[in-house]
Amino acid sequence: MQFTSTRRTLSLESAQVITKGISEDGGLFVPRTFPRLSDELISRMAAMDYQERAKTVLSLFLTDFTAAEIERCVKGAYTGTFENDDPAPLVEVAPGMNLLELWHGPTCAFKDMALQLLPYLLTTAAAKTAPGRTMVILVATSGDTGKAALDGFADVENTRIIVFYPQDGVSPMQKLQMTTQTGGNVAVSAIYGNFDDAQTGVKNIFADADMKKFLAEKNMEFSSANSINFGRLVPQIVYYVSAYCDLIRTGRIKAGETFNVTVPTGNFGNILAAVYAKYMGVPIAKLICASNRNNVLTDFIRTGTYDRNRPFHTTTSPSMDILISSNLERMLYHLSGNDEELVAGLMKQLKSDGRYTIPADMLTKLQQEFYGGFCDDRAASATIAELFRQRHYLCDTHTAVAVNVYEQYVRETGDRKPCVIASTASPYKFAKAVLSAVEPEAAADNEFAMVDELSEVTGTKIPAPLANLKDRAVLHKSCVKQAEMAGFIRDFLSR
Ligand SMILES: *Cc1c(COP(=O)(O)O)cnc(C)c1O
């Protein structure tokens, strides 16, 4: 299996692609071809457990990894780290409506599915490309990614992880999740400023020549755990293949029968993984792309014009508050029939004008594959309340956006094919908005009391990683200015 860049023809193996993260031309790494899942393989996979399915899918993309390496990676990632043996259960909430619960991991959001596996993939890849080197993961976070990355990389050999978060820009719960993180190779610091200050600080450090030299002398190298790394995409393909296997195994569809997929979308990583599963032969009919009020993708799918020049809205589904969906570049590459020049041109326009329009034939293809829809906070809240009242199923705000848009789609098209809806976070992770949806008279006035009240009101269980949080020791208390970030990193890496 060979990989190329979306902006230039290359021929790289997966280990190179995973250690580099992003191509030097600014493009993203994509597979040059897609492996196909034969009917025979699918019927065998339907009888496998999640780890076996993961090994099967990974071995098709990571052909430069040995079977033993893949086995070690998958076992490490998914043994004892998720609530159940099946990290991604498929729950039929209503006839034809299947919620793929991706939030039973250590941080209660779907990013665990990839970030529990990435450290193993990255260290295995680095051992091939640069034996003995320590990978230093640098993260600026607005909340969820930081904790998921910390949890994934904690105590993983030959790695260090450093996370910066804006002092007043994360919820008390998110802050405590990060400041209580254990592990000999982790460092966490708040920074004075907002998320952009943290992000800019990290970008500057990545590009700093002195820092690079400092790292090289220690046989260290910076790497990134963000969602454009192919190593984060491949674990996500697995759960869509697995969902198809579960639909077959439980008799909800027959092998080969088509179904739809709905994904609450921000950076376009999760939904792209569903596209890749489709390219491998999973019979997905329509991909339903659900957005919140930051509906840049809805407009794009409906008109062919991507335009980020619009107000930014803060919503109750913050992980989807994004105006530049970085993984969309990969989709453009595939839709254009691998036209690197076209993609490079569109990305240049996005950078200079904040907008671009795709050619008519590409728009036709885009609309054949996708349906785009959005809903605001009030509609999402109503969906949470309704789903709980009618089906006694409690979902989080991001998942609610997906369910709402899925219902819009069914009303508009009458298409009642079975649907897999990605459920991306535990309702307890966004307790404030979820509680006010199901109990408008709620009394709790802080996040931790809200979690307790949500459990009392709904009779559902608080996930263990959140329940224990209050009693854990705060281990990381530092707060630095942007200019002090480099010093903080040097101190930590010199220890
Ligand atoms: C990150 C995230 C999303 C968006 O996923 P993308 O891959 O960025 O499209 C949706 N919901 C939750 C809870 C998330 O954390």
The ligand as an SDF file (V2000), in Angstrom:
LIG
                    3D

 15 15  0  0  0  0  0  0  0  0999 V2000
  -14.1950   16.0060   17.4040 C   0  0  0  0  0  0  0  0  0  0  0  0
  -15.6480   15.7830   17.6300 C   0  0  0  0  0  0  0  0  0  0  0  0
  -16.5890   15.8380   16.5750 C   0  0  0  0  0  0  0  0  0  0  0  0
  -16.2100   16.1990   15.1510 C   0  0  0  0  0  0  0  0  0  0  0  0
  -15.4820   15.1920   14.5140 O   0  0  0  0  0  0  0  0  0  0  0  0
  -14.6370   15.5170   13.1910 P   0  0  0  0  0  0  0  0  0  0  0  0
  -13.8490   14.3090   12.9220 O   0  0  0  0  0  0  0  0  0  0  0  0
  -13.7770   16.7170   13.5720 O   0  0  0  0  0  0  0  0  0  0  0  0
  -15.6050   15.8580   12.1150 O   0  0  0  0  0  0  0  0  0  0  0  0
  -17.9120   15.5580   16.8740 C   0  0  0  0  0  0  0  0  0  0  0  0
  -18.3210   15.2820   18.1210 N   0  0  0  0  0  0  0  0  0  0  0  0
  -17.4470   15.2250   19.1620 C   0  0  0  0  0  0  0  0  0  0  0  0
  -17.9560   14.9240   20.5290 C   0  0  0  0  0  0  0  0  0  0  0  0
  -16.0820   15.4690   18.9620 C   0  0  0  0  0  0  0  0  0  0  0  0
  -15.2310   15.4340   20.0030 O   0  0  0  0  0  0  0  0  0  0  0  0
  1  2  1  0
  2  3  1  0
  2 14  2  0
  3  4  1  0
  3 10  2  0
  4  5  1  0
  5  6  1  0
  6  7  2  0
  6  8  1  0
  6  9  1  0
 10 11  1  0
 11 12  2  0
 12 13  1  0
 12 14  1  0
 14 15  1  0
M  END
$$$$
